[in-house]
């Protein structure tokens, strides 16, 4: 039932980053919690992300290890080459889905356990969303993820979406609930009650902006309803306490103030490059830079400091920033990015 996303989504928590070695240690502890399905990285983002996917997929810590990518062939090949199962997300904006469906068909030909996320389910009317679900089912997608990417849904919406999806497809249905409005747990429980097969969670609920559904909270609910054993929940509670200290060490106590739904600063802070690139889709002007950063994010940071850089140097700068983050397991502040850019940039 629980599909854990702590290693990957945790890297999208503002102010948080893990080195490859830290991720290996965290994976060991997560595997002891009885979680068998885990999304570990975004292999096309950086070599370190590919390496952790390869490392974990080559061991027997988890039943299913997934790497995430865009629904394009180059990302699919990158994930597949790591040995991880393929998890794809729709583009945040598109004119036509024909090329997306072609790429998904290609992914399924490589991996029958392919999962696909239809990002931002609240942007669709229910009939339009179900047409997409049916099309993915017809393409033999194993798991269809229905993410509330902007955190705008409520339990009624999630319940209706899941119930209708379960009626029209034999594919597994997974939900991924963001906590912008503080409803991720309520939405996840509504999804469970409506019959979803998997709930995407992270320990302490850390993730993009102010995060997603907390693993321990859902585990406690599953224990109370007889769907999970007490030993697993005890391990999750112990690991949650450990993660609390890890996050305080990396981002400080203020992280939890900033992470509050509705009023916290993290709601307007983006880590993923794919989110920062679509400012007309995702609001917010703050950035947290690690290996998931992209060209749009770094360009906007430079422009805010009245600096310009050509495309070749921008590529080098981004690679340097990502290398530092991956090796040292930390986010890169804007001041350090400007200093690092000093060898390339010309002042306007």
Secondary structure, 3 states (H helix, E strand, C coil): CEEECHHHHHHHCCCCCCCHHHHHHHHHHHHCCCCCEEEEECCCCCHHHHHHHHHHHCCCCCCEEEEEEECCHHHHHHHHHHCCEEEEECCCCCCCCHHHHHHHHHHHHHCCCCEEECCCHHHCCHHHHHHHHHHHHHCCCCEEEEEECCCCCCHHHHHHHHHHHHHHCCCEEEEEEECCCCCHHHHHHHHHHCCCCEEEEEHHHCCCCCCECEHHHHHHHHHHCCCCCHHHHHHHHHHHHHHHHHHHHHHCCHHHHHCCCCCCHHHHEECCHHHHCCCCCCCCCEECECCCCCHHHHHHHHHHCCEECCHHHHHHHHHHHHHHHHHHCCCECHHHHHHHHCCCCEEC
